[in-house]
């Protein structure tokens, strides 16, 4: 399937540590006491098609 989407692939050195990015986001949310309830559902943002 051919699309009109533009692709961007960053250099490899910027693609290797997603766990660290998730951890630092969680750390700052914890410091700000930005918690959700146990009844929350996960929500993946996808803005496509």
C-alpha distance matrix in Angstrom:
0.0 3.8 6.5 10.3 11.3 14.1 14.7 18.2 19.6 23.4 25.9 26.5 29.9 28.4 26.1 28.6 30.7 28.9 31.8 34.2 32.3 32.3 36.0 37.2 35.5 37.3 40.5 40.6 39.7 42.6 44.9 44.2 44.6 41.2 40.8 39.1 40.6 40.0 38.5 35.5 32.0 29.3 26.9 23.7 22.8 19.1 18.5 14.9 13.0
3.8 0.0 3.8 7.1 8.7 11.3 12.5 16.2 18.1 21.8 24.4 25.5 28.9 27.4 25.4 28.3 30.5 28.9 32.1 34.1 32.0 32.4 36.1 36.9 35.2 37.3 40.4 40.2 39.6 42.6 44.7 43.9 44.6 41.2 41.2 39.7 41.5 41.2 39.8 36.6 33.2 30.4 27.7 24.4 22.9 19.2 18.0 14.5 12.7
6.5 3.8 0.0 3.8 5.4 8.6 10.5 14.3 16.7 20.3 23.3 24.7 27.8 25.8 24.2 27.3 29.1 27.3 30.6 32.4 30.0 30.3 34.1 34.6 32.8 35.0 38.0 37.6 36.9 40.1 42.1 41.1 41.9 38.4 38.6 37.2 39.1 39.1 37.7 34.4 31.2 28.4 25.4 22.1 20.2 16.5 14.9 11.4 9.8
10.3 7.1 3.8 0.0 3.8 6.5 9.5 13.1 16.1 19.4 22.5 24.4 27.3 25.2 24.0 27.4 29.2 27.4 30.9 32.3 29.6 30.3 34.1 34.2 32.3 34.9 37.7 36.9 36.4 39.8 41.4 40.3 41.4 38.0 38.6 37.3 39.5 39.9 38.6 35.1 32.1 29.3 26.1 22.8 20.4 16.9 14.6 11.6 10.4
11.3 8.7 5.4 3.8 0.0 3.8 6.4 9.8 12.9 16.0 19.4 21.2 23.9 21.6 20.4 23.8 25.5 23.7 27.1 28.5 25.8 26.6 30.3 30.4 28.6 31.2 33.9 33.2 32.9 36.2 37.9 36.8 38.0 34.6 35.2 34.2 36.5 36.9 35.8 32.2 29.4 26.3 23.2 19.8 17.4 14.0 12.1 9.5 9.6
14.1 11.3 8.6 6.5 3.8 0.0 3.8 6.8 10.2 13.1 16.3 18.6 21.2 19.0 18.3 21.9 23.7 22.3 26.0 27.0 24.4 25.6 29.2 29.0 27.5 30.4 32.9 32.1 32.2 35.5 36.9 36.1 37.5 34.4 35.3 34.6 37.2 37.8 37.0 33.3 30.7 27.4 24.4 20.8 18.4 15.5 13.7 11.9 12.8
14.7 12.5 10.5 9.5 6.4 3.8 0.0 3.8 6.6 9.9 13.0 15.0 17.8 15.8 14.8 18.4 20.4 19.3 23.0 24.0 21.8 23.1 26.6 26.7 25.5 28.4 30.7 30.3 30.6 33.7 35.2 34.7 36.2 33.2 34.0 33.5 36.1 36.5 36.0 32.4 29.7 26.2 23.5 19.8 17.9 15.2 14.4 12.9 14.4
18.2 16.2 14.3 13.1 9.8 6.8 3.8 0.0 3.8 6.3 9.7 12.0 14.4 12.4 12.0 15.7 17.7 16.9 20.7 21.3 19.1 21.0 24.2 24.0 23.2 26.3 28.3 27.9 28.6 31.7 32.9 32.6 34.3 31.6 32.6 32.5 35.4 35.9 35.8 32.1 29.7 26.1 23.6 20.0 18.1 16.1 15.6 15.0 17.1
19.6 18.1 16.7 16.1 12.9 10.2 6.6 3.8 0.0 3.8 6.7 8.4 11.2 9.6 8.9 12.4 14.9 14.7 18.5 19.2 17.5 19.6 22.6 22.7 22.4 25.3 27.2 27.2 28.1 30.9 32.2 32.4 34.0 31.5 32.4 32.5 35.3 35.5 35.8 32.2 29.8 26.1 24.1 20.4 19.2 17.5 17.8 17.3 19.6
23.4 21.8 20.3 19.4 16.0 13.1 9.9 6.3 3.8 0.0 3.8 6.4 8.2 6.4 7.0 10.6 12.9 13.3 17.0 17.0 15.5 18.1 20.8 20.5 20.6 23.7 25.2 25.2 26.5 29.2 30.1 30.6 32.5 30.2 31.4 32.0 35.0 35.4 36.0 32.5 30.4 26.7 24.9 21.4 20.2 19.2 19.6 19.7 22.4
25.9 24.4 23.3 22.5 19.4 16.3 13.0 9.7 6.7 3.8 0.0 3.8 5.6 5.7 7.0 9.8 12.6 14.0 17.4 17.2 16.5 19.4 21.5 21.3 22.1 25.0 26.1 26.4 28.2 30.5 31.3 32.2 34.1 32.2 33.4 34.2 37.2 37.5 38.4 34.9 33.0 29.3 27.8 24.4 23.5 22.7 23.3 23.4 26.0
26.5 25.5 24.7 24.4 21.2 18.6 15.0 12.0 8.4 6.4 3.8 0.0 3.8 5.4 5.2 6.9 10.3 12.2 15.3 15.5 15.4 18.1 20.0 20.3 21.5 24.0 25.1 26.0 27.7 29.7 30.7 31.9 33.6 31.8 32.7 33.5 36.3 36.3 37.3 34.1 32.1 28.4 27.3 24.0 23.8 23.1 24.3 24.4 27.1
29.9 28.9 27.8 27.3 23.9 21.2 17.8 14.4 11.2 8.2 5.6 3.8 0.0 3.8 5.6 6.2 8.8 11.4 14.1 13.4 13.7 16.9 18.2 18.1 19.7 22.3 22.9 23.8 25.9 27.7 28.4 29.9 31.7 30.3 31.4 32.6 35.6 35.8 37.1 34.0 32.4 28.7 27.9 24.9 24.6 24.5 25.8 26.4 29.4
28.4 27.4 25.8 25.2 21.6 19.0 15.8 12.4 9.6 6.4 5.7 5.4 3.8 0.0 3.8 6.0 7.6 9.2 12.4 11.7 11.0 14.2 16.0 15.7 16.8 19.7 20.5 21.0 22.9 25.1 25.8 26.9 28.9 27.2 28.5 29.6 32.6 33.0 34.2 30.9 29.4 25.7 24.6 21.7 21.2 21.3 22.5 23.3 26.5
26.1 25.4 24.2 24.0 20.4 18.3 14.8 12.0 8.9 7.0 7.0 5.2 5.6 3.8 0.0 3.8 6.2 7.2 10.6 11.1 10.7 13.1 15.3 15.8 16.7 19.1 20.5 21.4 22.8 24.9 26.2 27.3 28.7 26.8 27.6 28.3 31.1 31.1 32.2 29.0 27.2 23.4 22.5 19.4 19.4 19.3 21.0 21.6 24.7
28.6 28.3 27.3 27.4 23.8 21.9 18.4 15.7 12.4 10.6 9.8 6.9 6.2 6.0 3.8 0.0 3.8 6.3 8.7 9.3 10.2 12.4 13.9 15.0 16.4 18.3 19.5 21.0 22.5 24.0 25.5 27.0 28.3 26.8 27.3 28.1 30.8 30.5 32.0 29.0 27.4 23.7 23.4 20.7 21.2 21.5 23.6 24.4 27.5
30.7 30.5 29.1 29.2 25.5 23.7 20.4 17.7 14.9 12.9 12.6 10.3 8.8 7.6 6.2 3.8 0.0 3.8 5.4 5.6 6.9 9.1 10.2 11.3 13.0 14.7 15.8 17.5 19.0 20.4 21.8 23.5 24.7 23.4 23.9 25.1 27.8 27.6 29.3 26.5 25.2 21.7 21.7 19.4 20.2 21.1 23.4 24.8 28.1
28.9 28.9 27.3 27.4 23.7 22.3 19.3 16.9 14.7 13.3 14.0 12.2 11.4 9.2 7.2 6.3 3.8 0.0 3.8 5.4 5.1 6.3 8.6 10.1 10.8 12.4 14.2 15.7 16.7 18.3 20.2 21.5 22.4 20.7 21.0 21.8 24.5 24.4 25.9 22.9 21.5 18.0 17.9 15.6 16.6 17.7 20.3 21.8 25.2
31.8 32.1 30.6 30.9 27.1 26.0 23.0 20.7 18.5 17.0 17.4 15.3 14.1 12.4 10.6 8.7 5.4 3.8 0.0 3.8 5.4 5.1 6.0 8.7 9.9 10.5 12.1 14.4 15.3 16.2 18.3 20.1 20.6 19.3 19.3 20.3 22.8 22.5 24.4 21.8 20.8 17.6 18.3 16.6 18.2 19.9 22.7 24.5 27.9
34.2 34.1 32.4 32.3 28.5 27.0 24.0 21.3 19.2 17.0 17.2 15.5 13.4 11.7 11.1 9.3 5.6 5.4 3.8 0.0 3.8 5.5 5.0 6.1 8.6 9.8 10.3 12.4 14.1 15.1 16.4 18.4 19.5 18.7 19.3 21.0 23.8 24.0 26.1 23.5 22.9 19.8 20.3 18.8 19.8 21.7 24.2 26.2 29.8
32.3 32.0 30.0 29.6 25.8 24.4 21.8 19.1 17.5 15.5 16.5 15.4 13.7 11.0 10.7 10.2 6.9 5.1 5.4 3.8 0.0 3.8 5.4 5.3 6.3 8.7 9.9 10.9 12.4 14.2 15.6 16.8 18.2 16.8 17.8 19.3 22.4 23.0 24.7 21.7 21.1 17.9 17.8 16.2 16.7 18.7 21.0 23.2 26.9
32.3 32.4 30.3 30.3 26.6 25.6 23.1 21.0 19.6 18.1 19.4 18.1 16.9 14.2 13.1 12.4 9.1 6.3 5.1 5.5 3.8 0.0 3.8 5.6 5.2 6.2 8.6 10.2 10.6 12.2 14.4 15.5 16.2 14.5 14.9 16.1 19.0 19.3 21.1 18.2 17.7 14.6 15.0 14.0 15.2 17.6 20.3 22.7 26.3
36.0 36.1 34.1 34.1 30.3 29.2 26.6 24.2 22.6 20.8 21.5 20.0 18.2 16.0 15.3 13.9 10.2 8.6 6.0 5.0 5.4 3.8 0.0 3.8 5.4 5.1 6.1 8.8 9.8 10.4 12.3 14.3 14.9 14.1 14.6 16.4 19.2 19.5 21.9 19.5 19.5 16.9 17.9 17.3 18.7 21.3 24.0 26.5 30.1
37.2 36.9 34.6 34.2 30.4 29.0 26.7 24.0 22.7 20.5 21.3 20.3 18.1 15.7 15.8 15.0 11.3 10.1 8.7 6.1 5.3 5.6 3.8 0.0 3.8 5.4 4.9 6.3 8.5 9.7 10.5 12.4 13.9 13.4 14.8 17.1 20.3 21.3 23.6 21.0 21.3 18.8 19.2 18.6 19.3 21.9 24.2 26.9 30.6
35.5 35.2 32.8 32.3 28.6 27.5 25.5 23.2 22.4 20.6 22.1 21.5 19.7 16.8 16.7 16.4 13.0 10.8 9.9 8.6 6.3 5.2 5.4 3.8 0.0 3.8 5.4 5.4 6.2 8.6 10.0 10.7 12.1 10.6 12.1 14.2 17.6 18.9 20.8 18.0 18.3 15.8 16.0 15.6 16.1 19.1 21.3 24.2 27.9
37.3 37.3 35.0 34.9 31.2 30.4 28.4 26.3 25.3 23.7 25.0 24.0 22.3 19.7 19.1 18.3 14.7 12.4 10.5 9.8 8.7 6.2 5.1 5.4 3.8 0.0 3.8 5.5 5.0 6.0 8.6 9.8 10.1 9.1 9.7 11.9 15.0 16.0 18.4 16.0 16.8 14.7 15.8 16.1 17.4 20.6 23.1 26.1 29.7
40.5 40.4 38.0 37.7 33.9 32.9 30.7 28.3 27.2 25.2 26.1 25.1 22.9 20.5 20.5 19.5 15.8 14.2 12.1 10.3 9.9 8.6 6.1 4.9 5.4 3.8 0.0 3.8 5.5 5.1 6.3 8.7 9.7 10.0 11.3 14.2 17.3 18.5 21.2 19.1 20.3 18.5 19.5 19.8 20.9 24.0 26.4 29.4 33.0
40.6 40.2 37.6 36.9 33.2 32.1 30.3 27.9 27.2 25.2 26.4 26.0 23.8 21.0 21.4 21.0 17.5 15.7 14.4 12.4 10.9 10.2 8.8 6.3 5.4 5.5 3.8 0.0 3.8 5.3 5.0 6.2 8.4 8.4 10.9 14.1 17.5 19.4 21.7 19.4 20.7 19.0 19.4 19.8 20.2 23.4 25.4 28.6 32.3
39.7 39.6 36.9 36.4 32.9 32.2 30.6 28.6 28.1 26.5 28.2 27.7 25.9 22.9 22.8 22.5 19.0 16.7 15.3 14.1 12.4 10.6 9.8 8.5 6.2 5.0 5.5 3.8 0.0 3.8 5.5 5.1 6.0 4.9 7.2 10.3 13.8 15.9 18.1 15.8 17.4 16.1 16.7 17.7 18.3 21.8 23.9 27.3 30.8
42.6 42.6 40.1 39.8 36.2 35.5 33.7 31.7 30.9 29.2 30.5 29.7 27.7 25.1 24.9 24.0 20.4 18.3 16.2 15.1 14.2 12.2 10.4 9.7 8.6 6.0 5.1 5.3 3.8 0.0 3.8 5.4 4.8 6.0 7.2 10.8 13.6 15.5 18.3 16.6 18.6 17.7 19.0 20.3 21.4 24.9 27.3 30.5 34.1
44.9 44.7 42.1 41.4 37.9 36.9 35.2 32.9 32.2 30.1 31.3 30.7 28.4 25.8 26.2 25.5 21.8 20.2 18.3 16.4 15.6 14.4 12.3 10.5 10.0 8.6 6.3 5.0 5.5 3.8 0.0 3.8 5.4 7.7 10.0 13.8 16.7 18.9 21.6 19.9 22.0 21.1 22.0 23.1 23.8 27.3 29.3 32.6 36.2
44.2 43.9 41.1 40.3 36.8 36.1 34.7 32.6 32.4 30.6 32.2 31.9 29.9 26.9 27.3 27.0 23.5 21.5 20.1 18.4 16.8 15.5 14.3 12.4 10.7 9.8 8.7 6.2 5.1 5.4 3.8 0.0 3.8 5.3 8.6 12.2 15.3 18.1 20.3 18.5 20.8 20.1 20.7 22.0 22.3 25.9 27.6 31.1 34.6
44.6 44.6 41.9 41.4 38.0 37.5 36.2 34.3 34.0 32.5 34.1 33.6 31.7 28.9 28.7 28.3 24.7 22.4 20.6 19.5 18.2 16.2 14.9 13.9 12.1 10.1 9.7 8.4 6.0 4.8 5.4 3.8 0.0 3.8 5.8 9.5 12.1 14.8 17.3 16.0 18.7 18.5 19.7 21.6 22.4 26.1 28.1 31.6 35.0
41.2 41.2 38.4 38.0 34.6 34.4 33.2 31.6 31.5 30.2 32.2 31.8 30.3 27.2 26.8 26.8 23.4 20.7 19.3 18.7 16.8 14.5 14.1 13.4 10.6 9.1 10.0 8.4 4.9 6.0 7.7 5.3 3.8 0.0 3.8 7.0 10.3 13.2 15.1 13.2 15.6 15.3 16.1 18.1 18.8 22.5 24.5 28.0 31.3
40.8 41.2 38.6 38.6 35.2 35.3 34.0 32.6 32.4 31.4 33.4 32.7 31.4 28.5 27.6 27.3 23.9 21.0 19.3 19.3 17.8 14.9 14.6 14.8 12.1 9.7 11.3 10.9 7.2 7.2 10.0 8.6 5.8 3.8 0.0 3.8 6.8 9.5 11.7 10.3 13.0 13.2 14.8 17.2 18.6 22.3 24.7 28.1 31.2
39.1 39.7 37.2 37.3 34.2 34.6 33.5 32.5 32.5 32.0 34.2 33.5 32.6 29.6 28.3 28.1 25.1 21.8 20.3 21.0 19.3 16.1 16.4 17.1 14.2 11.9 14.2 14.1 10.3 10.8 13.8 12.2 9.5 7.0 3.8 0.0 3.8 6.7 8.2 6.6 9.6 10.6 12.4 15.3 17.0 20.7 23.2 26.4 29.3
40.6 41.5 39.1 39.5 36.5 37.2 36.1 35.4 35.3 35.0 37.2 36.3 35.6 32.6 31.1 30.8 27.8 24.5 22.8 23.8 22.4 19.0 19.2 20.3 17.6 15.0 17.3 17.5 13.8 13.6 16.7 15.3 12.1 10.3 6.8 3.8 0.0 3.8 5.3 5.6 9.3 11.4 13.8 17.1 19.2 22.7 25.3 28.3 31.0
40.0 41.2 39.1 39.9 36.9 37.8 36.5 35.9 35.5 35.4 37.5 36.3 35.8 33.0 31.1 30.5 27.6 24.4 22.5 24.0 23.0 19.3 19.5 21.3 18.9 16.0 18.5 19.4 15.9 15.5 18.9 18.1 14.8 13.2 9.5 6.7 3.8 0.0 3.8 5.5 8.4 10.8 13.9 17.2 19.8 23.1 26.1 28.8 31.3
38.5 39.8 37.7 38.6 35.8 37.0 36.0 35.8 35.8 36.0 38.4 37.3 37.1 34.2 32.2 32.0 29.3 25.9 24.4 26.1 24.7 21.1 21.9 23.6 20.8 18.4 21.2 21.7 18.1 18.3 21.6 20.3 17.3 15.1 11.7 8.2 5.3 3.8 0.0 3.8 6.6 9.9 12.6 16.2 18.7 21.8 24.6 27.2 29.4
35.5 36.6 34.4 35.1 32.2 33.3 32.4 32.1 32.2 32.5 34.9 34.1 34.0 30.9 29.0 29.0 26.5 22.9 21.8 23.5 21.7 18.2 19.5 21.0 18.0 16.0 19.1 19.4 15.8 16.6 19.9 18.5 16.0 13.2 10.3 6.6 5.6 5.5 3.8 0.0 3.8 6.7 9.1 12.7 15.0 18.2 21.0 23.7 26.1
32.0 33.2 31.2 32.1 29.4 30.7 29.7 29.7 29.8 30.4 33.0 32.1 32.4 29.4 27.2 27.4 25.2 21.5 20.8 22.9 21.1 17.7 19.5 21.3 18.3 16.8 20.3 20.7 17.4 18.6 22.0 20.8 18.7 15.6 13.0 9.6 9.3 8.4 6.6 3.8 0.0 3.8 6.4 9.9 12.7 15.5 18.5 20.9 23.1
29.3 30.4 28.4 29.3 26.3 27.4 26.2 26.1 26.1 26.7 29.3 28.4 28.7 25.7 23.4 23.7 21.7 18.0 17.6 19.8 17.9 14.6 16.9 18.8 15.8 14.7 18.5 19.0 16.1 17.7 21.1 20.1 18.5 15.3 13.2 10.6 11.4 10.8 9.9 6.7 3.8 0.0 3.8 6.6 9.8 12.6 15.9 18.3 20.9
26.9 27.7 25.4 26.1 23.2 24.4 23.5 23.6 24.1 24.9 27.8 27.3 27.9 24.6 22.5 23.4 21.7 17.9 18.3 20.3 17.8 15.0 17.9 19.2 16.0 15.8 19.5 19.4 16.7 19.0 22.0 20.7 19.7 16.1 14.8 12.4 13.8 13.9 12.6 9.1 6.4 3.8 0.0 3.8 6.3 9.3 12.3 14.9 17.6
23.7 24.4 22.1 22.8 19.8 20.8 19.8 20.0 20.4 21.4 24.4 24.0 24.9 21.7 19.4 20.7 19.4 15.6 16.6 18.8 16.2 14.0 17.3 18.6 15.6 16.1 19.8 19.8 17.7 20.3 23.1 22.0 21.6 18.1 17.2 15.3 17.1 17.2 16.2 12.7 9.9 6.6 3.8 0.0 3.8 6.2 9.7 12.1 15.0
22.8 22.9 20.2 20.4 17.4 18.4 17.9 18.1 19.2 20.2 23.5 23.8 24.6 21.2 19.4 21.2 20.2 16.6 18.2 19.8 16.7 15.2 18.7 19.3 16.1 17.4 20.9 20.2 18.3 21.4 23.8 22.3 22.4 18.8 18.6 17.0 19.2 19.8 18.7 15.0 12.7 9.8 6.3 3.8 0.0 3.8 6.5 9.5 12.8
19.1 19.2 16.5 16.9 14.0 15.5 15.2 16.1 17.5 19.2 22.7 23.1 24.5 21.3 19.3 21.5 21.1 17.7 19.9 21.7 18.7 17.6 21.3 21.9 19.1 20.6 24.0 23.4 21.8 24.9 27.3 25.9 26.1 22.5 22.3 20.7 22.7 23.1 21.8 18.2 15.5 12.6 9.3 6.2 3.8 0.0 3.8 5.9 9.2
18.5 18.0 14.9 14.6 12.1 13.7 14.4 15.6 17.8 19.6 23.3 24.3 25.8 22.5 21.0 23.6 23.4 20.3 22.7 24.2 21.0 20.3 24.0 24.2 21.3 23.1 26.4 25.4 23.9 27.3 29.3 27.6 28.1 24.5 24.7 23.2 25.3 26.1 24.6 21.0 18.5 15.9 12.3 9.7 6.5 3.8 0.0 3.7 7.1
14.9 14.5 11.4 11.6 9.5 11.9 12.9 15.0 17.3 19.7 23.4 24.4 26.4 23.3 21.6 24.4 24.8 21.8 24.5 26.2 23.2 22.7 26.5 26.9 24.2 26.1 29.4 28.6 27.3 30.5 32.6 31.1 31.6 28.0 28.1 26.4 28.3 28.8 27.2 23.7 20.9 18.3 14.9 12.1 9.5 5.9 3.7 0.0 3.7
13.0 12.7 9.8 10.4 9.6 12.8 14.4 17.1 19.6 22.4 26.0 27.1 29.4 26.5 24.7 27.5 28.1 25.2 27.9 29.8 26.9 26.3 30.1 30.6 27.9 29.7 33.0 32.3 30.8 34.1 36.2 34.6 35.0 31.3 31.2 29.3 31.0 31.3 29.4 26.1 23.1 20.9 17.6 15.0 12.8 9.2 7.1 3.7 0.0
